Amino acid sequence: MIVSENITVATIQCCITGDSDAHRFGSSCTNQRIESFWSVLRQLRMQWWIDLFEDLVACDLLDISNESHLEIVRFCFMNIIQSDIQVFANNWNTHRIRPSSTGVASGVPNELFFLPQPPYTDCALVVRPNDVNQFRHFVSRPQTCVMRKC
């Protein structure tokens, strides 16, 4: 049986909190805002990188089955891509989210996160290092996506 990362995260959340209701699954129709976010991220930042790496594969300049190639790509591009994502994140976290009829919070993401208005409460949970180590075996090294050849 293949276990998705959602199930793994749900299991870890429930174990760490000791609460079987610590994670809830919902229907995808409630994911419109996050789906919109992923679309914007892909359009404004990530599609260029995806196209670049797909082109390298298509031109036989990158072999994604070769671990050395992947390490070289990580070494050459990781900091640049991380910087690019950070620029996007900074812009996203300071833009204004318009009010909606669904009752989802509106405003500037950074302000909503760092300065929540009542009746919102901080639900953060301090996780002890021993708890983190206990669940390390659930988390594997990120797998490389298989790119299609043209």
Backbone torsions as a table, in degrees:
resi	resn	phi	psi	omega
1	MET	NA	131.6	177.0
2	ILE	-89.1	128.9	-179.4
3	VAL	-105.6	126.6	-179.7
4	SER	-76.5	162.5	178.6
5	GLU	-63.7	-27.2	178.2
6	ASN	-64.2	-41.2	179.7
7	ILE	-68.8	-39.8	178.0
8	THR	-62.4	-46.6	179.2
9	VAL	-63.1	-42.1	178.7
10	ALA	-60.6	-43.1	179.2
11	THR	-62.1	-46.7	-179.6
12	ILE	-63.1	-44.3	179.5
13	GLN	-59.6	-45.2	-178.7
14	CYS	-65.7	-40.0	179.7
15	CYS	-67.5	-45.7	-177.4
16	ILE	-65.2	-40.5	-178.0
17	THR	-83.5	-17.7	-175.3
18	GLY	70.8	21.1	-176.0
19	ASP	-127.4	117.2	-178.3
20	SER	-67.8	-12.7	177.8
21	ASP	-101.4	17.1	-176.7
22	ALA	-70.5	-16.0	179.8
23	HIS	-133.6	138.6	178.3
24	ARG	-128.0	137.4	175.4
25	PHE	-93.1	143.5	179.7
26	GLY	-135.2	171.4	179.9
27	SER	-77.0	154.6	-177.6
28	SER	-71.0	-14.5	179.6
29	CYS	-67.8	-14.9	177.8
30	THR	-92.7	6.2	-176.2
31	ASN	-101.7	19.9	-174.0
32	GLN	-59.6	-42.2	-177.6
33	ARG	-66.9	-42.7	-179.4
34	ILE	-70.2	-36.3	176.7
35	GLU	-64.4	-38.2	176.1
36	SER	-63.6	-42.3	178.0
37	PHE	-58.7	-49.0	-178.9
38	TRP	-61.0	-37.6	178.7
39	SER	-63.6	-45.5	179.0
40	VAL	-64.0	-45.0	178.5
41	LEU	-58.0	-44.9	-178.8
42	ARG	-66.1	-44.8	-178.4
43	GLN	-64.4	-45.2	-172.7
44	LEU	-85.5	-23.5	-174.0
45	ARG	-133.2	-55.8	-164.9
46	MET	-78.3	-28.9	-176.9
47	GLN	-60.1	-36.6	179.0
48	TRP	-60.8	-44.9	179.5
49	TRP	-66.7	-42.6	178.6
50	ILE	-58.6	-47.3	179.8
51	ASP	-62.0	-41.5	179.8
52	LEU	-58.6	-50.7	-177.3
53	PHE	-69.4	-35.3	175.3
54	GLU	-64.3	-38.8	176.9
55	ASP	-64.7	-41.3	178.1
56	LEU	-61.4	-40.3	177.4
57	VAL	-66.7	-47.1	-177.6
58	ALA	-61.8	-31.3	179.8
59	CYS	-90.4	10.1	-179.0
60	ASP	57.8	30.9	175.3
61	LEU	-96.4	-13.7	179.6
62	LEU	-136.4	125.9	177.1
63	ASP	-110.8	104.9	-175.1
64	ILE	-73.1	-7.2	174.1
65	SER	-88.6	-5.6	-179.2
66	ASN	-98.9	111.5	-176.9
67	GLU	-59.4	-34.0	178.2
68	SER	-63.8	-42.0	176.9
69	HIS	-60.1	-44.1	-178.5
70	LEU	-64.9	-40.6	178.0
71	GLU	-64.6	-38.5	178.0
72	ILE	-64.9	-43.8	178.2
73	VAL	-61.6	-44.5	178.3
74	ARG	-60.5	-45.6	-178.9
75	PHE	-61.8	-43.2	-175.8
76	CYS	-77.2	-33.7	-169.5
77	PHE	-113.5	-17.6	-172.1
78	MET	-56.5	-48.7	-178.1
79	ASN	-66.3	-37.2	179.4
80	ILE	-66.5	-45.8	-179.8
81	ILE	-66.0	-41.6	178.5
82	GLN	-60.7	-42.0	177.9
83	SER	-63.3	-42.4	178.9
84	ASP	-61.9	-44.3	178.4
85	ILE	-64.5	-38.3	-180.0
86	GLN	-64.1	-39.4	176.2
87	VAL	-60.6	-46.0	178.6
88	PHE	-61.0	-47.1	-178.7
89	ALA	-60.1	-43.2	179.2
90	ASN	-61.4	-43.3	178.2
91	ASN	-65.7	-43.6	-178.7
92	TRP	-63.9	-44.2	-174.6
93	ASN	-74.1	-7.0	177.2
94	THR	-114.6	5.7	177.2
95	HIS	-88.9	162.3	-177.1
96	ARG	-94.1	131.0	174.8
97	ILE	-95.1	125.2	-177.2
98	ARG	-73.8	152.0	177.9
99	PRO	-63.2	151.1	176.2
100	SER	-134.2	165.3	-178.4
101	SER	-78.5	-5.6	-177.3
102	THR	-82.5	-7.4	179.8
103	GLY	85.8	3.1	177.1
104	VAL	-69.7	139.7	-177.4
105	ALA	-56.7	142.6	176.2
106	SER	-119.9	164.8	-179.3
107	GLY	127.2	-157.4	-179.2
108	VAL	-94.6	125.6	-175.7
109	PRO	-50.4	-45.9	-179.9
110	ASN	-61.1	-41.0	179.7
111	GLU	-68.0	-40.2	178.8
112	LEU	-63.4	-35.7	-178.2
113	PHE	-78.1	-48.4	-173.4
114	PHE	-86.0	-23.8	-178.1
115	LEU	-131.1	61.4	-177.5
116	PRO	-64.7	144.2	179.3
117	GLN	-91.1	148.0	175.8
118	PRO	-57.0	144.5	13.0
119	PRO	-94.3	20.7	-178.1
120	TYR	-72.5	144.0	179.1
121	THR	-127.0	156.1	177.7
122	ASP	-76.4	115.6	-178.4
123	CYS	-102.1	13.3	-179.1
124	ALA	-62.3	146.8	-179.6
125	LEU	-124.5	126.6	176.7
126	VAL	-74.7	124.9	-179.1
127	VAL	-107.0	125.4	-179.0
128	ARG	-73.0	147.7	178.7
129	PRO	-54.7	-36.5	178.4
130	ASN	-61.9	-36.8	177.7
131	ASP	-66.1	-40.4	178.5
132	VAL	-62.2	-47.4	-178.8
133	ASN	-61.7	-33.9	-179.3
134	GLN	-61.0	-29.9	-174.3
135	PHE	-105.6	4.2	-179.6
136	ARG	-56.9	-34.3	-177.6
137	HIS	-67.8	-16.6	177.0
138	PHE	-77.3	-22.2	-172.8
139	VAL	-104.5	124.5	179.6
140	SER	-106.1	168.2	176.5
141	ARG	-62.8	138.6	-179.2
142	PRO	-54.5	136.5	179.1
143	GLN	-89.3	148.2	177.4
144	THR	-81.9	132.8	177.7
145	CYS	-69.9	144.5	177.1
146	VAL	-83.6	121.7	179.9
147	MET	-92.0	147.8	-179.9
148	ARG	-84.8	145.3	175.7
149	LYS	-95.1	141.6	177.9
150	CYS	-84.1	NA	NA
